[in-house]
Amino acid sequence: MNNSSLETPELIAKLSEEQIKAAYHHQLFEYTVVPFPRPEIIKNLTPEQIEAAYRYQERAYRAQDAKNHIDDLELNIDKNQLTDDDYLNIAEYFLTHYDCNVDENTQWIWAVEKYLENFQE
């Protein structure tokens, strides 16, 4: 199945649940993938609900990014002390202070360091 076969909602609606599951099974990332809702489900959502779902998932992905960056950094902290809420808070801090003029890795390092400064106090 290639992306060109998914150009219209009518074609998406024809996919079986098995085809959808197989498509997501072959993804190469470890995040929990939320299957793209069927068009009949989306049309019942308000723009605010769609935006809220998008932001929720974005925050979950960014929390995983925070965990990955902390795992990669050599820090003087017991990583086992950090909770899921800590990772979510770091992600929120990153998203709030995001600057497209600065590379993302630098911003992650900064967000993690700023959060941990407060965490260790």
N, C-alpha and C positions, 0 to 999 in steps of 0.2 A: 504494500500500500504506500503510495507516495503522496506528498502534500497536494499535488495538483488534483487528486481525486476528492479533496475535501474543500473545494472552493465554494460550494453552496450549501445552505442549510438542508436542502432536500437530499443531497448526497450524504451528508452527515447522518441524517435521520435514518438512512437505509442501512447503516452499519449495525451489525449484531453486537450484543454485549460481549461475546467472545472476541470479536475483532477489536473492540475497544480495549478490552483487558489485555489482549496480545500486544497491541500497540504500546500500551503503557508498561507492560512487562519488559519490553526491550529497551526502555530508557536506561541511560548509563549513569544517572545520578541517584543518590541514596535518599532523596527527600520523599516524603509521602506525597504521591501524586493524586490530586483531586481530578477525576475524569471531567472533561469538558461537558457541561450539562447539555442535554438535548435542547433544541430550539424551543420546543413547547414549554419547557421549564423556564427558560430565560425570559420568554415573553411575559411571564407572570410576575417577574421581579421588577421592582422600581429601580430607577437609576441609582438611587441611594443604597439599595440592597446590593446591587452589583458592585458598586464602589466599596462597600463595607467588606464584602467577600474578597475582593481583590486585595484590599489593604490587610486583611487578616492573613491571607496566604503570603503576601509579601513579607509581613513581619515574621511569620514562621520560617521562611527561607532565610531571612536576614539573621534570625536567632541561630540557625544552623551555621551560617557564615561566621558569626561571632565565635561559636564553639570551635570551628575549624581554625580560625585565626589564633585563638588562645592556645589550642593544641600545638600550633606551629611556632608560637613565640616561646622564648626561654624566659619564663617568669619566675619570680621568687614568691610563688603562691601555690598552695595545695589546690589543684584544680578540682579535687573532689569536694571542696567547700562550696563551689559555685553550683547554684541550682538552676533549674529551667527558667525561673523568674529572673535570675541574674542575666542569663543569656538574652532573654526578651528585653530587659532593660538596656543592655548594651546595644542591641539592635535598634531600639527606639532612639537611643542617644545618637547612634550613627545616622539614622534616617532624618532626625531633627536637624542635625548639623551638617548634612551632606552638602558638599560644594563640588560642582561639576568641573571646576578649574583645578582641582587637586586630585591626584591619582587615588584610586579606591583603596589600595593597600595601605598607603600612608594614612588615610582617614580611618581605616580600621584600627591600625596601631594606636593612633591618637585616641579614638573612642574607647578602646580597651584600657589604655593607660589611665585616662581620665576617670573611667568607672572604677578601676581598681584602686586608684588613689582614695576615692571616697569609701570604697568597700573595706579597705584596711584601716580606716580611721575609727 
